[in-house]
Amino acid sequence: MWRKAGSPSSFHVWSSDHYYTYTAKATKWHVDGQDTGGGGLLGGRSAEDLQNLPTDPGKLAEMFLSRRALALRAMAVRPGRRPTPAQERIVRSFRVLPITKVAAVAALLRSPIPSGIRAGLIRALAAQQGIRAIGHATDPLGRPGVAMASDDGAVTATGEYGGPKAEQGTYRARQVIIFDEHTGALLSRQEELTRPGGPYSEMKPGFVINYAAARSVKWTDTKPTPPPAPPFG
């Protein structure tokens, strides 16, 4: 296809929410530097922290789905660290959307946690305003499960990042989270189109705009084997 396109020296492509220009020139492979701020899960929590979470849905909702919790996570304020006065002002004005709560629970369930905590998180999400059960569903990998969905919201694609006029406009979408009906394990989280428009004007409601599926969530003591060479020469 590259030769059919005239062997261009650069490529203008859409990635995430921007158009980027890439060149055909090879560059040196490099590895990102170490994160000196420390690792951890969900903003710095350890694996042990996740194993010791409460099972009570109300407590879990306060820890992860409240305005304060979601705002601090959005600002990457690590657990236990005191927010600055400026960050506290952001917390007070932070707008909580149902789709954000779905994403927060999906992020938690992508880590191996005890079944009682998993059940508490699912109940906590189900009790949130703007979240409703939608019955049985099939995830993008063809696995059956039960699902919850957020209220939909409007998304407007503009020409700010180079999007062509034909792809500009407003569409509506919702977040859907699908669980295994028997174990409560996370199967997928996906963004679904509810009203066509903009870049999805030719798609039908139910079209999956993007998704993240979990094939397996478990701990392992197997050391990963890096590839013998960089993926690009």
N, C-alpha and C positions, 0 to 999 in steps of 0.2 A: 504494500500500500504506500510505503514511503517513496518508492521509485515511481509509482503511478502518480503520486502527488507532485512529481517534478524534483524529487530529492531535496526538499527544502532544508535550509540550514537552521531554521528555528520553527518552533511549534507553539501556536496560541491555543491553549486548552483550558477548559473549565474544570476547576478542582475545588471541591467544597463550595464556597460561596464567592470565589474569585476567578477571574481569568488570569492565567499565568503564561509567560513566554519562556519556553525552554529552548536551549540550543542543542545541536547535535554534537557539539564539542565535548569530548571526554574530560572529566575532571577527576582529581585525585580522591580516592576513597578515604573517608575519615570517620572516626568514632566520636560520638558526643562525649564531652567531658563528664566526670563524675558529679553527681548532685551533692554538693557539700551540705545542703540543708537536711539531708537524710531521706531515707525512703519511707516505706510504710504503705498502708492501704488507706484509701479514702482520706487523704489529707494528713497522713502521718500516724494513723492508728496501726498498731502492730497486729500480727496474727493472733497473739494472745488476747489483745483487747477485743477482737471480734468474737473470740470464743466465749468471752465473759460478759457479753452484752445482756441486758435484761430481756425477758420474754414477754413482758407486759406491753401490749400494743400502745397504750397511752404514753408510757415512758419512752418507747422507741420513736413515737411520733414527735415527742418533744426534742429528742436527741438529733433526729435526722430530717424531720418534715416541717418543723416550725419555721417561722420567718427568720428568726435569729440563726438557726442552724444552717438553713439554705444560703443566707446572705454571707455568713462566715466562710462557708465552703466555697462560694463563688469568688470570694476575695482571697482564697488560699490561706486563711488564718488557721494555723495548726491547732488541734485540740489542746486545751490547757493554756494557750497563749492569750494574754489579755489584749483585746483590740484597742487600737489607738482611738482618740476622740473622733478623728475623721471617719474611721471605719464604723464607729458607733452611729454616726449620723447616717451612713449608708444603710446600716441595719434597719434603722427606723423608717427609712423611705423605700426599702427594698420591696419590689413587687413580686409576690409569689404566684406562680402559674401552676395549674394542675400538671402540665407537661413536665415541669421541673421536678415535681414530686415523683412522677413515674420514673424519670431518669435516675433520681437519687436511690430509689429502692432497687432498681435494676443494677446499679453499681454495687450496692451491698451484696446482692444475691449472686454476683459474679465471683464472690469469694466463698470458700467452703466454711459454712457456719452450721452450728447444730440445728436440728429440725425444729426445736422449740422456738428458737430465735427467728428462723425462717418463717414459721407460722405467724409469729407476732408481727413481723414486718408486713406480711400479706394482709393481715387484719388491720394493721395501722393504715396502710394505703387505702384499703376498701372503705374506711371510715372518713376519708378526706373529702371535703367539698370539691366538687368538680371531677370526681372519679366515680365510675360506675362499672358494675359487672356486665359483660356483654355475652356471657355464655361460652359455648364451645367454639374453638377456633383452631386453625392449622397454621403452624409457623412457616417461615420461608423455606425450611428444610423438609417440609411435608409431615412434621410430627404433630399429632393431635394434642390439644390441651384446653385449658380454660383461660379466659382472658378478662382483663379489665382495661378500660380506656379512659383517657382524659377527655374533658370537653374540648371541642376543636377551637382553633384560633386562626386568625388571619395572618398570612405571611405575604409581604409585598416585595417582589423582586424589582429592583430599580437598575438604572444604568450606572450606578456609583462605581461598581467594580468592573465595568467593561462589558456587562451583559448586553447582547444585541436587543434592539427594540422589540423584535418578535417574541422574546422570552421575558419581557417585562410585564408586570401586572400582579394582581393579587389572587392568591388561592387560599384555601382553608385546609388545615390538616389537624390530626390528633395523634397522640402517643398511645400505643397499645402494648401491653405487657402480657405475655403468655406463659403460663405455668404448666408443669406436668400435673395432671389432675390427682394422681395418687401420692406423689411425693412432695409436691409443692416446689420442686426444683425449677429454676428459671430456664425457659426454653429460648425466648427471644424478647427483644424490645424493638419496636419498629414505628416509624412515622408513616401514617396512612393518609392519603388524600381523601378529603370529604367533599370539597367543592372545587372543581377544576378552574384553572386560571393561570395567567402568567406562563412560566416555563412548562406547566403541566396542563395547559388548556386542552390538549388533545387526549388526555388520559381520563379514565373513568373513576368515579369514587371507589375507594378500596385499593387503588394502586399504591404499592409500597414504595415510598420515596427513598427510604434507606432503612437498614436494619442491622442489628447486632445479635447474632445467635450464639448460644452457649452449647457446645457439643458435650462437654463434660466439665464439672467443677469439683475438683478434689486436690488434696495435697499429694505431693510425690517427693521421694528422696532421690530420684534419679537426676543426676547432673546432666544438664543440657549439653549437647555437642554442637559447637558453632560450625557454620559451613567452612569448608577448607579454603575458600577464597571469597572475596567480595562478590555480590551478585552482578555487578557491572564491571567489565574490564576497562 
